[in-house]
Amino acid sequence: MMSRWKMVAVGAALLAGSSMAQAQTTMKVVMHSDVKIVDPIWTTAYIVRNHGYMIYDTLFSMDEKGEIKPQMVETFTESPDKLTYKFTLRDGLLWHDGKPVMAEDCIASIKRWSAKDPVGQKLMTFVDSITADDAKSFTVKLKSPTGLLIFGLGKPSSNVPFMMPKRVADTDPNTQISEFIGSGPFVLKQDEWKPGDKIVYTKFKDYKPRSEPASGLAGGKVVHVDRVEWLAVSDQQQAVNALLAGEIDMVEQPAFDLIPLLKDDSNIKLWNYNPLGLQYTMRFNHTQPPFDNPKVRQAVTYALNQKDFLEATVGNPDYYQVCKAMFVCGSPLASEKGMDGLLQSNFKKSQELLKEAGYDGKPVVLLHSTDLQSLTNLGPVAKQLLEKGGFKVDMQSSDWQTVVSRRVRKDPIDKGGWNLMQTSWVSADILNPVMAGFFNASCDKAAFGWPCDAEMEKLRDDFAREPDPAKQKAIAEAVQVRWREVVTHVHLGQYNVPIAARKNITGILTAPAPVFWNVEKK
């Protein structure tokens, strides 16, 4: 009898265990790119930023209204002269290895982030010192007042000031980290990460959310799913078919030509999670000829036009907008001052400028991403327009992660260097001259492309010091006028792409980046 009852008990325990395993909630998602790089400070690539929001946390965060709110910080104080800020961390913050988050971790993380990010770089020109007061508190002393401190620590998109353990944050910012320990709501399952196949995250059971409701990237990061799998599927038709069949739960950026198919299925819901949208951009390598010559860069602004790019990539005018404003149409700093005559495919003017610049007809290397649906058609359009404008173009195609790795190299063209590449920016990254990374013209400290212009940097400094919104707009317009002369990059129009998810997925937040806390699978 005893043996029989033991067998029954064991069987019941096994059934209970099996039931618990089955009750685990897993979300299967196709993101816009595979994850091969996992250092969100080393690169601005959005798939790496998205990964960062899974496993790391931030001191401050931006809510749905665009306001900066405390996140890891419990309290902070500002001295009357606005030169001294004291920050105290929340209780219960833990790294994924179980160790407590310390003030020294945050200081090291701020320093690493600020070495790479344009807002961080500008912020540090105002900082006198950052010191730990005790295990949970630290003080920032400024040389002169600036609004960049709190804003910078809550910057919503690339590069995000994610907090890392000091031993990780002490890694040279130009070297990728080799340990992936955060204090965020999910844990990276490194043993299951297979580039080209999938990357897996599990709920961090010891994460302590804030008590406030989730709003944008701020508030309580309450996780309702046990496991999130990002699947590497580059074929958009395959991804959409899997979503329609219920084999996966979400597609982050469905191809625009497949959206009507998704709209027709009652089991699918489209989420406009980022109403401000994105902006397509072409970036020059200012360190390599011929784009070390401003007249050659100016020629590009005459050769290109935005509509050709938007039609080729988006196609549906419901999801795109021709917009010459550098700082995003619909935003407070939107203006077309200085943009007369540009981005209208005036090929004759482009050819004239190239002749004046002494362009020798040597092919320029254009990096072309082939596996991101949102970027794939940019390269062929650029090649066609530039060639009509008088350039010879060598378009070199590869996957996006290869482009991301290559664009940080300053090598000569014949040794694997590059001249041009195209990408997109979330509008929340480019709303003013300080945060818009491609306006950073601080030479070697600037983002890849490395433009160098003292006047542009002075204008960005002026913007950082100016609290008055009307005067800020005047400075932003002056930046745009100066841009016409130095041409740090070229913007190619605005667009918006929704998330597609099964109707049993709820709680997707309105934010500049897709995040997976607050999301439920019912």
Helices and strands as residue ranges (DSSP letters): H 2-23, E 26-30, H 46-55, E 60-62, E 68-70, E 73-78, E 84-89, H 103-116, H 118-124, E 127-132, E 137-142, H 148-153, H 166-169, E 186-188, G 190-192, E 198-203, E 227-231, H 236-244, E 250-251, G 256-258, H 259-263, E 268-271, E 278-284, H 294-303, H 306-313, G 317-319, E 320-321, H 347-357, E 364-369, H 378-388, E 393-398, H 400-406, G 413-415, E 420-426, G 427-429, G 437-439, G 443-445, H 454-465, H 469-486, E 489-495, E 499-502, E 505-506, E 520-521
